[in-house]
């Protein structure tokens, strides 16, 4: 049997039962019950599975679990709670920035990472930062508005 | 259940449960239905709870399709809620010995006007059945008195989505759940010869290897184990190739000359009889001809299709993001060889759905696999490649247009010939055939249903083929072509996307020939005031500058217009695109959409649907084309099937025209047709290139540019 792997997720030490080569996404979703990050392509093409790893928004669908050991992993569940949303989450709610919402968690993560690095992004910078996220419903303009709203709020 | 009880229940705490008979697919139906129910019952919006469709108790409303839900189910919920309210008020009036007019309803309480007595809905009904049919002539609220319908509800279901609690079917996690994956044939018609079962059965976590003819799948304790086993199964299986597909390069010639049936379309519906050739009338001064085409497109939901199934005592419970729990139940029962009562389908929301995607197919996959492991829920999610390569595509279309202008610049003769494969391949229970994918691969296969030309008003191929314009003479012909090379079925808008693209592009070509502004040219041929109103509203919002559109501008920028009323009876939509063309590359700067869908239920939901509609249609038009070779689809991921990205999307503006008292109509498909035409017309305005072949790639733009000098 494979030995237990310990990950630091949303501020806690957690054990997962996957092998070291298994993509992080499956450990998060199936071992830790964190269903926010989604399987979209398994090819690092769509962004639905992105999580923060040491502050950087990275796809989790191919990254082996062993590469995440010892690093700070934050999923959308760790950003805020239903009662106390992260400003980016709140902005997405206020702008109704989704239709189906399958891509939303990945986008929230992408936006958080962007605003950490660049608190006052231009529209072009937001578009470029989210260019490796796909949304099929066409909620793009709302998402872009939500990111601008979050930036304004966080600057306050 | 029937009557009022099929639609709603008043719970003990006074909350109202609404039983969905259609399904939520990201289009905002849940919110709109909750608004309608809250309005008629006079309860707070937050006290309405939507219960997902389930064959165990829902009313059978067939498929959630065709932009019909708000009109049909919305009206049903309205009448059920009004009937429920009437019954409750009557009951209280009888109990208190007063006239119903002496009572009023406030926020879920029935009160005596000017008195102290009051009775809460919850206390009165407390989960009890009404046992009453809907009241035929029930008095619904006066739209002028609406407080909840017509109010923008924003973000109602967003908190779960931003915190990871969305509960998509992909997220469903049941006790004892195990994971399945299906190994599809390497080519569309390949046949499985052999698979190394022993190698698979030795793999860690593998619980079962299921083979039935060419249907092959694995079940494992953990998801990554199932994925690993399916990869080994692919590598350690032998398949026999079958007939190759006809070459994709000559798709449109195959369409033009394929076997099938030609039918005249009169008043939006096909009719039997002779089909004549286009002619040129004697009063024609100018006659134009043009040919347009669209390729196969994918739904390409962001989340690959998923389902769960669990067998117990020869019955199966299936969790599915199908668009129709009842049609799926019948189709599953047929393939599984059981009575329909042995199948229960529960709806769980999936990733956005724009028509008939893989949702139903994966439900059969799960049911077939789970049969090998009774008592354990088996979760199957398709891999990205499965979704791209095996879902049904939107049908390719070829259109030939011919129209004649008289000396006044009025269209006196109009011809529209459209060639396409079926747009309708949804599952349904019928003898000897099935439209569920895995059924074709079984040891005793059920062949796919032989496609037939659809009838009815604005059906698949001829949806919106008959334009709303007034022409002295029109000849609309649908050419149903039988043998589709790729699997095809309903994709958002069906034939309306290609038909309106051709009609509205051709209208601009005719406007130029008539030396008329494209907006004025349309208004000249329209009698419908609501149609004129959306056109004018879009033009005003976009800053339309009137003039003959001769093609080309100094700064490479241009605006173009497209219009349709979906199915000539639903939402009116006018779209204006603004583009800049640089070296053949189209930069889509802005899309304005003005729409009239009758009485608006949720303005924010309507805007969201229209925004999504124009952006998705823009993506189809700029980027998308299914590539295929002899053995099937070769566009198998997001690199080989690119869609519009966040750094490419335009600014989107919506103008909503509310029509209080007019029936509320669905708007989710209204913009699909006008958008590609608006874009083609904008490109012409920007650089003089007339694009008639979707997608609008840079080489096509450059090839269509007028010769300089």
Interface residues (C-beta under 8 A of the other chain):
Chain A: X17 X18 X19 X22 X23 X26 X29 X30 X33 X34 X35 X36 X37 X38 X39 X40 X41 X42 X43 X45 X46 X48 X75 X76 X77 X79 X80 X81 X82 X85 X89 X92 X93 X94 X95 X96 X97 X98 X99 X100 X101 X102 X103 X104 X105 X108 X124 X126 X127 X128 X130 X131 X133 X134 X135 X136 X137 X138 X139 X140 X141 X142 X143 X144
Chain B: X25 X26 X27 X28 X154 X155 X157 X158 X159 X160 X161 X162 X163 X164 X165 X166 X168 X170 X171 X173 X222 X223 X224 X300 X301 X302 X303 X304 X349 X350 X351 X352 X353 X354 X381 X383 X384 X604 X608 X609 X611 X612 X613 X614 X615 X616 X619 X637 X638 X639 X643 X644 X645 X646 X647 X648 X649 X650 X651 X652
